[in-house]
Every structure is written in C-alpha cells, then in structure tokens.
Amino acid sequence: MTESTQRMPRFVLIKALNRALLGRFMLCGAVLVSLLEILALLEKTTPILNRHLGVRGILTFAFLHLPALSIDILPLAFMVGALFLLTQMTLSSEISALRAAGLSTPALYRLLIPAVLIAGIGGSCAQYWLVPPCENALTTWWNRTDPLAGKEGQPEDDILWFRAGPTLVRIGQIAQGGYFLRDVTIYHRDATGLLTGTEHTNILTYQNGQWHPDGAQDLSLSDDKSFVNVTKGDNTFVIPATPSIIMTLSQNGAFVTPGQISAILHKGAPASLPRATYRMALFTGMILPVQIAVMLLLTLPVIYIPPRAGLRNPLPVYVLAAGMGFVILQGMISALGNAGTLPAPLAVSVGPLLGALLGLTWLLRMEER
C-alpha cells in the first residue's frame, strides 16, 4: 500500500508535466509552421493564380508542403514550448515547490523524457514515411499544372541527370507528372566507366507500364573505339525509372524512404544526388530524438531564474540564442556531411554532442551559484 501511494504522485506529476509540455510544443509548432507557410505562399501564390488554380491550388500547396515544414521546425518548436513551460513554472514558484519536495534538476529532466520520445520518434517516423510521399505528390502536382511543361521550343532550365548502376540518363524536359519526357538520352558505360554507346529520343511517353519513344536513335562505338555507328532505334527504349521515381529524382532534396535509400546505396537504384546526401537523409531521421533531447537540456537553465526577478532576467533570451546557435551549427555541419567532407554518422552527431556539452556545462555553473 505504501509503495502504491509513492508511485501514484510520481505518475501524476509525469503525466501533468508531459501533457503541458506537449501542449505548448504543439502550439509553438503551429505558430512556426504557419509563419513558414506564409513565407512559402508569398513566393508561390502568384504562380498558382497565374495557372488558374485559385484558392484550391493554394490550399493544396500548403497542405502537401506542411509535413516537410513541420519536420524542419520540430527541434526549435520543442525548445520554445519547453522554454514557455519552464519559465512559467519558475516565475510562479512551482519549480521552487518541486525543489523543496526533493526534485533535482536531473530528476526533472528525466520526468520530461516521455515528451522527448513522443516528439522525437513521431518526427522520425514522419520524416521517413510521411514527408517523401507528400513531397512527391507536391512535385507531381506542380509539374502537371504547369501549362508550359513539355512544350516544344521551351528552354531546358531544369535538366535532370540521374544514374542507375553504370547507366547515366539525361532528361531535358518533364511534363504530365513524369509521363511525358523530351530530349532523353541514355549513356551506357562498361565496368570501367568508359562510354560504350548512347540511346536518344526526342519524345518519350509512359503508357501501360512501358516507355514508348518517338524518333529514337542509337549511337554505338566500334570495337576499336575509332568511330561511331548511328542507327535508327526501335521501340525497346527503356530507362530504369517510372514516372513516380522521376518526379522524386527531380526534387532538390533527398525526400526518400529508408527502403529507397537502401536500394540506392546497395542495389544501384536510380539516384540524382550524391550518395553522401542519401546517407545524411537516413541518419538525420535517426538523430532527431537526440536533437530534441539536447534542446530540452539547453532550456533547463531557465529554472534558476529567481521568481522575484520576473521577466527582467535575460536568461530566457540567452537560452533561445543557444538554441538558435545549435540549429545553425547543426545546419553547417550537415552541409559538410551532404558534401561528403564528413562521414554521415559524424556529421549528424557532432552538433548534438557539442550542444549537450554546452548544456551540461551551463547547468553545472548555475548549480554552483
């Protein structure tokens, strides 16, 4: 009976703290996402209206772009929510009451771990399996609604290059959500990487699960590599990608699932970005819960604000500045990882490690005062 009565208040405290933290996190996340959506719509509203898509087009863009924006602001939104909660509890002397009851700073951090796990694991799952299909749908919708896409005589501003094993593919124009391609060239290479021949077609359409060329030509090197043979192509023009994959490859970022990343890295699946970028996309999702835990650690110094000082104490500003610095530092190190300068596991772990060291040092100094 005594053990049960001891566990009950602790469970109630954990539930109350995490519910309050998650509520403020959701509120701050909604505000930050709304601001980013407004900024994105300022750029895209005019093209959407020029395509006569109206309010429905604006809502479609905002809805499909929402998951990617939510993942981008997740650590910062969690920090701002924790900052609001802990500052409010400190100024209302709730933290002082918990300390008087014997709750230490490490114990308070452990009590908030469930909220960290919920936000972190939920964000990782969304980044792996929600963001890729939404971004693919957004890219496909944007391409389908472009009235100039695939028109003859249009400049090739967004040429797509991708590789599939030893094969290279160049696509001049993409239209109809990847089902209509112009100026397509396949470059065949041998095991040493030397060019052995090319296939070219002016128009390539996807129907009934197959690619159908129009005006295909084959170029092949002679055995001694001294001249080129040009022959008329047939109807077996095959590129190693479907329209959906082509739309994924045409995106600026690596919005792919773990299964697609594994196929790219180990099975020679089509890829348009460096292999280091796909490794970073895989490890970034894994490290997201750790980033959120570091953000919470950087927020804890606000519990040392004297209640009588109120908001005149600059500590919340310092905490927010530390969080912004952590986000900027992580972005800079991630750029090195995407470029292949740093191994992906090192690139995603250096930022959280430095942030954790800063947070622990800060807390120790506050404890000594």
C-alpha positions as CSV (number, residue, x, y, z in Angstrom):
1,M,0.0,0.0,0.0
2,T,2.8,2.4,0.9
3,E,4.7,1.6,-2.4
4,S,1.5,2.2,-4.4
5,T,0.9,5.6,-2.7
6,Q,4.5,6.6,-3.5
7,R,4.2,5.7,-7.2
8,M,0.9,7.5,-7.7
9,P,2.0,11.1,-7.1
10,R,5.1,10.5,-9.4
11,F,2.9,9.1,-12.2
12,V,0.5,12.1,-11.8
13,L,3.5,14.5,-11.9
14,I,4.9,12.8,-15.0
15,K,1.5,12.9,-16.8
16,A,0.9,16.6,-15.9
17,L,4.4,17.8,-16.9
18,N,4.5,16.0,-20.2
19,R,0.9,16.9,-21.1
20,A,1.7,20.6,-20.5
21,L,5.0,20.3,-22.4
22,L,3.4,18.6,-25.4
23,G,0.6,21.1,-25.5
24,R,2.9,24.1,-25.6
25,F,5.1,22.3,-28.1
26,M,2.1,21.8,-30.4
27,L,1.1,25.4,-30.0
28,C,4.5,26.8,-30.8
29,G,4.9,24.3,-33.7
30,A,1.6,25.5,-35.2
31,V,2.7,29.1,-35.0
32,L,6.2,28.5,-36.5
33,V,4.7,26.3,-39.3
34,S,2.1,29.0,-40.1
35,L,4.8,31.6,-40.4
36,L,6.9,29.4,-42.7
37,E,3.8,28.6,-44.8
38,I,3.0,32.2,-45.2
39,L,6.6,32.9,-46.4
40,A,6.3,30.0,-48.8
41,L,3.0,31.2,-50.1
42,L,4.3,34.7,-50.7
43,E,6.6,33.1,-53.3
44,K,4.1,30.6,-54.8
45,T,0.8,32.4,-54.7
46,T,1.3,34.4,-57.9
47,P,2.4,31.4,-60.0
48,I,-0.5,29.4,-58.6
49,L,-3.0,32.1,-59.5
50,N,-1.4,32.5,-62.9
51,R,-2.1,28.8,-63.5
52,H,-5.8,29.5,-62.7
53,L,-5.7,27.1,-59.7
54,G,-7.4,29.5,-57.4
55,V,-7.9,29.0,-53.6
56,R,-7.9,25.3,-54.1
57,G,-4.4,25.4,-55.5
58,I,-3.2,27.5,-52.6
59,L,-4.7,25.1,-50.1
60,T,-3.2,22.1,-52.0
61,F,0.3,23.6,-52.0
62,A,0.0,24.4,-48.3
63,F,-1.3,21.0,-47.3
64,L,1.3,19.0,-49.2
65,H,4.2,21.2,-48.1
66,L,3.1,21.0,-44.4
67,P,4.9,17.8,-43.4
68,A,8.3,18.9,-44.6
69,L,8.0,22.3,-42.8
70,S,6.8,20.6,-39.6
71,I,9.9,18.4,-39.5
72,D,12.2,21.4,-40.2
73,I,11.0,23.3,-37.2
74,L,10.5,20.4,-34.9
75,P,13.5,20.8,-32.6
76,L,13.1,24.6,-32.4
77,A,9.4,24.3,-31.7
78,F,10.1,21.8,-28.9
79,M,12.6,24.2,-27.3
80,V,10.3,27.2,-27.5
81,G,7.5,25.2,-25.9
82,A,9.8,23.9,-23.1
83,L,11.0,27.5,-22.6
84,F,7.5,28.8,-22.1
85,L,6.5,26.0,-19.8
86,L,9.6,26.1,-17.6
87,T,9.7,29.9,-17.4
88,Q,6.1,30.0,-16.4
89,M,6.6,27.3,-13.7
90,T,9.7,29.1,-12.4
91,L,8.1,32.5,-12.1
92,S,5.0,31.0,-10.4
93,S,7.3,29.3,-7.9
94,E,6.2,25.8,-9.0
95,I,9.8,24.8,-9.6
96,S,10.7,26.1,-6.1
97,A,8.0,23.9,-4.7
98,L,9.2,20.9,-6.6
99,R,12.8,21.5,-5.4
100,A,11.5,21.8,-1.8
101,A,9.9,18.4,-2.3
102,G,13.3,17.0,-3.2
103,L,13.2,17.1,-7.0
104,S,16.6,17.7,-8.5
105,T,17.4,19.1,-12.0
106,P,18.4,15.7,-13.4
107,A,15.2,14.2,-12.0
108,L,13.1,17.0,-13.6
109,Y,14.9,16.2,-16.9
110,R,14.1,12.5,-16.6
111,L,10.4,13.3,-15.9
112,L,10.2,15.1,-19.3
113,I,11.8,12.3,-21.3
114,P,8.4,10.8,-22.4
115,A,7.6,14.0,-24.2
116,V,11.0,14.0,-25.9
117,L,10.5,10.4,-27.0
118,I,6.9,11.1,-28.3
119,A,8.0,14.2,-30.3
120,G,11.3,12.6,-31.5
121,I,10.1,9.2,-32.6
122,G,7.0,10.7,-34.1
123,G,9.1,13.2,-36.0
124,S,11.5,10.4,-37.2
125,C,8.6,8.3,-38.5
126,A,7.0,11.3,-40.2
127,Q,10.4,12.2,-41.9
128,Y,10.9,8.7,-43.1
129,W,7.3,7.7,-44.3
130,L,5.1,10.9,-44.4
131,V,7.3,13.6,-45.9
132,P,8.5,11.6,-49.0
133,P,5.1,10.8,-50.4
134,C,3.8,14.3,-49.7
135,E,6.8,15.9,-51.4
136,N,6.4,13.6,-54.4
137,A,2.7,14.4,-54.6
138,L,3.6,18.1,-54.4
139,T,6.2,17.9,-57.2
140,T,3.9,15.8,-59.4
141,W,1.0,18.3,-58.9
142,W,3.2,21.3,-59.6
143,N,4.5,19.7,-62.8
144,R,1.1,18.6,-64.0
145,T,-0.4,22.1,-63.6
146,D,2.4,23.8,-65.5
147,P,0.9,24.9,-68.8
148,L,4.4,25.3,-70.4
149,A,5.9,22.0,-69.3
150,G,6.8,19.8,-72.2
151,K,6.0,22.4,-74.9
152,E,8.3,22.3,-77.9
153,G,10.7,25.2,-78.0
154,Q,10.7,25.8,-74.3
155,P,14.2,26.3,-72.7
156,E,15.6,23.3,-70.8
157,D,16.0,25.1,-67.5
158,D,15.7,22.1,-65.2
159,I,17.6,19.3,-66.9
160,L,17.6,16.1,-64.8
161,W,20.6,13.9,-64.7
162,F,20.5,10.6,-62.7
163,R,22.4,7.3,-62.6
164,A,21.2,3.7,-62.2
165,G,24.2,1.5,-61.7
166,P,26.7,2.2,-64.6
167,T,24.0,3.8,-66.7
168,L,23.5,7.6,-66.9
169,V,20.3,9.3,-68.0
170,R,19.7,12.9,-69.2
171,I,16.2,14.3,-69.4
172,G,15.7,17.7,-71.0
173,Q,12.0,18.4,-70.0
174,I,9.5,16.7,-67.8
175,A,5.7,17.1,-68.2
176,Q,2.4,15.5,-67.2
177,G,3.8,14.3,-63.8
178,G,6.7,12.4,-65.4
179,Y,4.6,10.6,-68.0
180,F,5.9,12.8,-70.9
181,L,9.6,13.4,-71.4
182,R,11.5,15.4,-74.0
183,D,15.1,15.1,-75.2
184,V,16.0,11.9,-73.4
185,T,19.5,10.4,-73.7
186,I,20.8,7.2,-72.1
187,Y,24.6,6.8,-71.7
188,H,25.8,3.2,-71.4
189,R,29.1,2.5,-69.8
190,D,31.2,-0.6,-69.2
191,A,32.5,-1.9,-65.9
192,T,35.5,0.6,-66.0
193,G,33.2,3.6,-66.5
194,L,34.1,4.1,-70.2
195,L,31.3,5.1,-72.6
196,T,30.1,2.3,-74.9
197,G,27.1,3.8,-76.6
198,T,24.1,6.1,-76.2
199,E,20.3,6.0,-76.9
200,H,18.5,9.2,-77.7
201,T,14.8,10.0,-78.3
202,N,13.1,13.3,-78.9
203,I,9.9,12.3,-77.1
204,L,9.3,9.5,-74.5
205,T,5.8,8.7,-73.1
206,Y,4.8,6.2,-70.4
207,Q,1.8,4.0,-71.2
208,N,0.6,0.7,-69.9
209,G,3.7,0.3,-67.7
210,Q,6.2,0.8,-70.6
211,W,8.1,3.7,-72.2
212,H,7.3,4.4,-75.8
213,P,9.9,6.5,-77.8
214,D,9.3,8.8,-80.8
215,G,12.3,9.5,-83.0
216,A,14.8,7.2,-81.3
217,Q,18.4,6.9,-82.4
218,D,21.2,4.6,-81.2
219,L,24.9,5.6,-81.2
220,S,27.5,2.8,-80.6
221,L,31.3,2.8,-80.7
222,S,33.1,0.4,-82.9
223,D,35.2,-2.3,-81.4
224,D,38.4,-0.3,-81.8
225,K,36.7,2.8,-80.4
226,S,37.7,4.7,-83.6
227,F,34.3,5.8,-85.0
228,V,30.6,5.9,-84.1
229,N,27.8,3.9,-85.6
230,V,24.4,5.8,-85.8
231,T,21.4,3.6,-86.3
232,K,17.6,4.1,-86.0
233,G,16.3,3.0,-82.7
234,D,13.4,0.6,-82.0
235,N,10.5,0.6,-79.6
236,T,12.6,-1.0,-76.8
237,F,13.7,2.3,-75.4
238,V,13.9,1.6,-71.6
239,I,15.0,3.9,-68.8
240,P,15.4,2.4,-65.4
241,A,12.7,4.6,-63.7
242,T,9.0,5.1,-63.5
243,P,7.2,8.5,-63.7
244,S,6.9,8.5,-59.9
245,I,10.6,7.8,-59.5
246,I,11.4,10.5,-62.0
247,M,9.4,13.1,-60.0
248,T,11.3,12.0,-56.8
249,L,14.6,12.4,-58.6
250,S,13.7,15.9,-59.9
251,Q,13.4,17.2,-56.3
252,N,16.1,19.4,-54.8
253,G,16.4,17.4,-51.6
254,A,16.6,13.7,-50.7
255,F,12.9,13.1,-49.8
256,V,13.1,9.3,-49.8
257,T,12.1,6.4,-47.5
258,P,14.7,4.2,-45.8
259,G,13.9,1.4,-48.2
260,Q,14.6,3.7,-51.2
261,I,17.9,4.8,-49.6
262,S,18.9,1.2,-49.1
263,A,18.1,0.4,-52.7
264,I,20.2,3.5,-53.9
265,L,23.2,2.7,-51.7
266,H,23.3,-1.1,-52.1
267,K,21.3,-2.1,-55.2
268,G,22.1,0.6,-57.8
269,A,18.6,2.1,-57.8
270,P,18.2,5.4,-59.7
271,A,19.7,8.4,-57.9
272,S,20.2,12.1,-58.8
273,L,22.1,13.2,-55.7
274,P,25.5,12.2,-54.2
275,R,25.5,9.1,-52.1
276,A,26.6,11.2,-49.1
277,T,23.3,13.1,-49.3
278,Y,21.3,10.0,-49.1
279,R,23.3,8.7,-46.1
280,M,22.7,12.1,-44.4
281,A,18.9,11.7,-45.0
282,L,19.0,8.3,-43.3
283,F,21.0,9.3,-40.3
284,T,19.2,12.7,-39.8
285,G,16.0,10.9,-39.0
286,M,17.7,8.6,-36.5
287,I,19.3,11.5,-34.6
288,L,16.2,13.6,-34.4
289,P,15.1,12.4,-30.9
290,V,18.6,13.2,-29.7
291,Q,18.4,16.7,-31.1
292,I,15.2,17.3,-29.2
293,A,16.7,15.9,-26.0
294,V,19.6,18.4,-26.4
295,M,17.1,21.2,-27.0
296,L,15.4,20.4,-23.7
297,L,18.8,20.3,-21.9
298,L,19.7,23.7,-23.3
299,T,16.3,25.0,-21.9
300,L,16.8,23.8,-18.3
301,P,18.9,26.8,-17.1
302,V,15.7,29.0,-17.0
303,I,14.6,27.1,-13.9
304,Y,17.3,29.0,-12.0
305,I,15.6,32.4,-12.6
306,P,14.8,33.9,-9.2
307,P,10.9,34.2,-9.1
308,R,11.2,37.8,-7.9
309,A,13.3,38.8,-10.9
310,G,10.4,38.0,-13.3
311,L,10.9,38.6,-17.0
312,R,13.6,41.2,-16.3
313,N,16.1,38.4,-16.1
314,P,17.8,37.9,-19.6
315,L,18.2,34.1,-19.1
316,P,15.3,33.1,-21.4
317,V,16.9,35.2,-24.2
318,Y,20.2,33.5,-23.7
319,V,18.6,30.1,-23.8
320,L,16.8,31.0,-27.0
321,A,20.0,32.3,-28.5
322,A,21.8,29.0,-27.6
323,G,19.0,27.0,-29.3
324,M,19.3,29.1,-32.5
325,G,23.0,28.7,-32.4
326,F,22.6,24.9,-32.1
327,V,20.3,24.9,-35.1
328,I,22.7,27.0,-37.2
329,L,25.7,24.9,-36.1
330,Q,23.9,21.6,-37.0
331,G,22.9,23.1,-40.4
332,M,26.6,24.0,-41.2
333,I,27.9,20.6,-40.1
334,S,25.1,18.9,-42.1
335,A,26.2,20.7,-45.2
336,L,29.7,19.2,-44.8
337,G,28.0,15.8,-44.5
338,N,25.9,16.3,-47.6
339,A,29.1,17.3,-49.5
340,G,30.9,14.1,-48.3
341,T,33.5,16.1,-46.4
342,L,32.5,14.4,-43.2
343,P,31.0,10.9,-42.8
344,A,27.3,11.0,-42.2
345,P,27.3,9.4,-38.7
346,L,29.9,12.0,-37.6
347,A,28.1,14.9,-39.3
348,V,24.8,14.2,-37.5
349,S,26.3,13.5,-34.1
350,V,28.8,16.4,-33.7
351,G,26.2,19.1,-33.3
352,P,24.2,17.2,-30.6
353,L,27.4,16.3,-28.8
354,L,28.6,19.9,-28.6
355,G,25.1,21.1,-27.6
356,A,24.9,18.5,-24.8
357,L,28.4,19.6,-23.5
358,L,27.3,23.2,-23.6
359,G,24.0,22.4,-21.8
360,L,25.7,20.3,-19.1
361,T,28.4,23.0,-18.5
362,W,25.8,25.7,-18.2
363,L,23.7,23.7,-15.7
364,L,26.8,22.9,-13.6
365,R,27.7,26.6,-13.4
366,M,24.2,27.5,-12.5
367,E,24.2,24.9,-9.7
368,E,27.4,26.4,-8.3
369,R,25.8,29.8,-7.9
